[in-house]
Amino acid sequence: MHRSDHQPDLPSLRWRAALSLLRRLPQGALSRGFGRLADAPIPPAMRPAVVGAFARAVGANVSEAELPLEAYPTLNRFFTRRLTRGARTWPADASTVASPVDGAVGQLGIIREGRLIQAKGRLYDVGQLLEDEGAASRYEGGAFITLYLSPKDYHRIHAPVGGEIRDARHVPGALLPVNAAAVAHLPELFARNERLMCHIDGPAGRTAVVAVGAYNVGRISAAFDAEWNAPVGTSAWVTNRRGLQSAARRYDPPVPVRRGDEIMTFHLGSTVVLVFEPGRVTLDRALRPGDPVRLGQPIAHPAPR
């Protein structure tokens, strides 16, 4: 049994009250409102000042941005900026699993009784996360790792392993915050929030890459299937659109991906959960919850045969 079955560490009463209120509000509509603000055009002469102020407020490293500040016409376009060439490196060993994002480790470990650790005292079901009744048996005993992206981080998601994408799924849901207070307090948060996922089949077995949306825009686009993205204004994305139902996609022929290829993008937000089949990979022993990670950093290695 997971140790985190113990009593959870709850956030402050103030945070609990704020989260309780937010659960009663129309999260999708509010997030779409924030999205419209993020997509508002910025006059060219004001871009360095406005985008620069945003970057300073969130702590983003503008020196790593692909383009100068005046080249970003909206805050969303800066938020989804690409990195300058050479800003990140990838392991020389092609079998090493690398971080798909810049961020911080939330939780990591082994799936037991079909459940993953969200936080101390908070577990959730892998079947609910993936919306797949067979996931509990498929991934039982496999490794998982949760990576949280803060507003300062680079927000494009890359393939942690190479292989082929045969299946993907969009699951509409809530758009609750995924900060430390929410993760500690809200049961089954990652399995309740809206998410876009793909499954990469390759030498590491099947790896589930789950992008979890969050409050304050909650949009995720799919680079592996550009036609899935619905154009809205100057951007396009899959999630946080009115009236959508859960939708699965099957690719035949499958979509080939190399480790490091861009596969999804967060348009403000959030968290990535990686799930591995048993006996395939061993998580890096040096990683601990709270540790910062960078895109391309080794996070797991092939399991001994």
C-alpha positions in Angstrom: 0.0 0.0 0.0 1.2 3.5 -0.8 2.6 5.4 2.2 0.6 8.4 1.0 -2.6 6.7 2.2 -1.8 8.5 5.4 -3.5 11.8 6.4 -2.7 14.5 3.8 -0.9 17.7 4.6 -3.6 20.3 4.0 -2.9 23.8 2.8 -3.8 26.9 4.9 -7.4 27.6 5.7 -7.3 30.6 3.4 -6.2 28.5 0.5 -8.8 25.9 1.2 -11.5 28.5 1.2 -10.3 30.0 -2.1 -10.2 26.6 -3.7 -13.7 25.8 -2.4 -15.0 29.0 -4.0 -13.2 28.3 -7.3 -14.8 24.9 -7.5 -18.2 26.6 -7.6 -17.3 29.1 -10.3 -17.5 28.5 -14.1 -13.8 27.6 -14.6 -14.0 27.1 -18.3 -15.7 30.4 -19.0 -13.3 32.3 -16.7 -10.3 30.6 -18.3 -11.6 31.5 -21.8 -11.8 35.1 -20.6 -8.2 35.0 -19.4 -7.4 33.5 -22.8 -8.9 36.4 -24.7 -6.8 38.8 -22.6 -3.7 36.8 -23.4 -4.6 36.9 -27.1 -5.2 40.7 -27.2 -2.9 42.3 -29.8 -0.1 44.5 -28.4 0.9 47.5 -30.5 4.4 47.0 -31.9 5.8 50.0 -30.1 4.6 48.8 -26.7 5.6 45.1 -27.0 9.1 45.4 -25.4 7.6 47.2 -22.4 4.4 45.0 -22.0 6.0 41.6 -22.8 9.1 42.6 -20.8 7.0 43.5 -17.8 5.1 40.2 -18.0 8.4 38.3 -18.3 9.8 40.0 -15.2 6.6 39.4 -13.3 6.7 35.6 -13.8 10.5 35.3 -13.8 10.9 34.1 -17.4 14.4 34.1 -18.9 14.0 36.2 -22.0 17.6 35.5 -23.1 16.5 31.9 -24.0 13.6 33.1 -26.2 13.9 32.4 -29.9 12.8 35.9 -30.9 13.3 39.4 -29.5 10.4 40.8 -27.4 9.1 43.0 -30.1 8.4 40.0 -32.3 5.7 38.6 -29.9 2.3 40.2 -30.9 0.4 38.9 -27.8 1.3 37.6 -24.3 0.1 34.1 -25.4 2.6 34.1 -28.2 5.4 35.0 -25.8 4.2 32.4 -23.3 4.3 29.7 -26.0 7.7 30.9 -27.3 10.3 28.5 -28.6 13.8 28.4 -27.2 16.8 29.7 -29.0 18.8 27.0 -30.8 21.2 25.2 -28.4 19.4 26.3 -25.2 18.8 22.6 -24.2 20.7 19.4 -24.8 19.6 15.8 -25.0 21.4 12.7 -23.6 23.8 11.0 -26.1 22.3 7.6 -25.2 19.1 7.2 -27.2 17.6 4.8 -24.6 17.7 7.4 -21.8 14.3 8.9 -21.0 14.5 12.7 -20.9 12.3 15.3 -19.4 9.7 16.6 -21.9 9.5 20.0 -20.3 11.1 22.6 -18.0 9.5 22.4 -14.6 9.7 20.8 -11.2 9.1 17.3 -10.0 5.8 16.9 -8.3 5.7 13.2 -7.3 7.3 10.1 -8.7 7.3 6.4 -7.9 5.7 3.1 -8.8 2.0 2.4 -9.6 0.5 0.2 -6.9 -3.0 -1.2 -7.0 -3.6 0.9 -10.1 -3.0 4.2 -8.2 -0.5 7.0 -8.5 0.6 9.5 -5.8 -0.7 13.0 -6.2 0.5 14.3 -2.9 0.9 13.0 0.7 -2.4 11.3 1.5 -3.7 11.9 -2.0 -3.9 9.0 -4.5 -5.7 8.7 -7.9 -6.4 6.0 -10.4 -4.3 5.5 -13.5 -7.5 4.3 -15.3 -9.3 7.5 -14.6 -6.3 9.6 -15.6 -6.0 7.9 -18.9 -9.8 7.2 -19.3 -8.9 3.6 -19.9 -10.4 0.7 -18.0 -7.5 -1.5 -19.0 -4.8 0.9 -17.8 -4.7 -0.5 -14.2 -3.5 -3.9 -15.3 -1.3 -2.6 -18.2 0.6 -0.2 -16.0 0.6 -2.0 -12.6 4.1 -1.9 -11.2 5.2 0.6 -13.8 6.9 4.0 -13.0 5.3 7.4 -13.1 6.5 11.0 -12.7 4.6 14.3 -12.4 6.2 17.5 -13.7 4.8 20.9 -12.8 5.3 23.9 -15.0 5.2 27.4 -13.4 4.4 30.5 -15.5 8.1 31.3 -15.9 8.9 28.0 -17.7 9.1 27.2 -21.3 5.7 25.7 -22.1 6.2 23.4 -25.1 6.1 19.7 -24.5 8.6 17.3 -26.3 8.7 13.6 -26.6 10.6 12.0 -23.7 11.2 8.9 -25.8 11.2 7.9 -29.4 8.7 5.7 -31.1 5.2 6.0 -32.7 2.0 7.5 -31.7 -0.9 5.2 -32.5 -3.5 6.6 -29.9 -4.4 9.9 -28.4 -7.3 11.2 -26.4 -8.8 14.5 -25.2 -10.8 14.3 -22.0 -12.8 17.5 -21.1 -13.0 18.2 -17.4 -12.5 20.8 -14.7 -9.9 23.6 -14.9 -8.9 23.8 -11.3 -5.4 25.1 -10.2 -2.6 22.6 -10.1 -0.3 24.6 -7.7 1.0 22.9 -4.5 -2.0 24.0 -2.4 -4.5 22.5 -4.9 -2.5 19.3 -5.4 -2.5 18.8 -1.6 -6.1 19.6 -1.0 -8.2 18.5 -4.0 -8.8 14.8 -4.4 -8.0 13.2 -7.8 -7.1 16.6 -9.2 -5.2 15.3 -12.3 -7.9 12.8 -13.2 -10.6 15.5 -12.9 -9.0 18.4 -14.8 -9.2 18.6 -18.6 -6.3 16.8 -20.4 -4.8 15.9 -23.7 -2.7 12.8 -24.0 -0.8 10.6 -26.4 0.8 7.2 -26.1 4.3 6.6 -27.6 5.1 3.0 -28.4 8.8 2.3 -28.8 11.8 0.6 -27.2 10.7 1.8 -23.8 7.3 0.1 -24.3 4.2 2.2 -24.2 4.7 5.7 -22.6 1.7 7.8 -21.7 2.3 11.5 -22.0 -0.6 13.3 -20.2 -0.8 17.1 -20.4 -3.2 18.3 -17.7 -4.9 21.7 -18.1 -5.4 24.2 -15.3 -7.3 27.3 -14.3 -6.3 30.5 -16.1 -6.7 29.7 -19.9 -6.3 25.9 -19.8 -5.6 25.5 -23.5 -3.4 22.7 -25.0 -2.5 22.3 -28.6 -1.3 19.1 -30.4 1.8 19.3 -32.6 1.5 15.6 -33.4 -1.9 16.2 -35.0 -2.2 19.8 -36.2 -5.6 19.2 -37.7 -7.0 18.5 -34.3 -6.4 22.1 -33.2 -9.4 24.4 -33.8 -8.3 27.8 -35.0 -9.3 30.7 -32.8 -7.9 34.1 -33.5 -4.2 33.9 -34.1 -3.8 30.5 -32.3 -5.3 27.0 -32.3 -5.7 24.4 -29.7 -7.7 21.2 -28.8 -8.9 21.8 -25.2 -11.2 24.3 -23.3 -13.7 24.8 -26.1 -17.5 24.7 -25.4 -19.5 21.6 -26.0 -16.7 19.1 -26.4 -17.1 15.4 -25.4 -14.3 12.9 -24.7 -12.7 12.0 -28.0 -10.1 9.3 -28.9 -8.0 9.3 -32.1 -6.3 6.3 -33.7 -3.5 6.8 -36.2 -3.0 4.3 -39.0 -0.3 4.7 -40.1 1.1 5.8 -36.7 2.8 9.1 -36.3 6.6 8.7 -35.9 8.3 10.8 -33.2 11.9 11.1 -32.3 12.9 11.8 -28.7 12.9 15.6 -28.4 10.3 16.3 -31.1 7.7 18.8 -30.1 4.4 17.0 -29.4 2.1 19.5 -27.5 2.0 23.1 -26.1 0.5 24.6 -23.0 -1.1 28.0 -23.7 -0.8 29.0 -20.0 -0.6 26.0 -17.6 0.2 23.4 -16.2 1.3 19.7 -15.5 2.6 16.7 -17.4 2.3 13.2 -16.1 4.4 10.4 -17.6 3.3 6.8 -17.1 5.5 3.8 -18.1 4.7 0.1 -18.4 6.3 -2.2 -15.7 9.8 -3.5 -16.2 10.7 -0.9 -18.9 12.4 2.0 -17.1 13.9 2.9 -13.8 13.5 6.4 -12.6 16.6 8.4 -11.9 17.5 7.8 -8.3 18.7 11.3 -7.7 15.2 12.9 -8.4 13.1 14.0 -5.5 9.8 15.9 -5.3 10.4 19.6 -5.7 13.6 19.2 -7.7 13.8 21.5 -10.8 14.2 19.8 -14.2 15.1 21.1 -17.6 14.0 19.9 -21.0 16.2 17.1 -22.1 17.5 16.2 -18.6 17.7 12.5 -18.0 14.9 11.3 -15.8 14.8 7.5 -16.3 16.9 4.8 -17.7 16.2 1.3 -19.3 15.4 -1.2 -16.6 17.9 -4.0 -16.1 16.9 -7.1 -18.1 
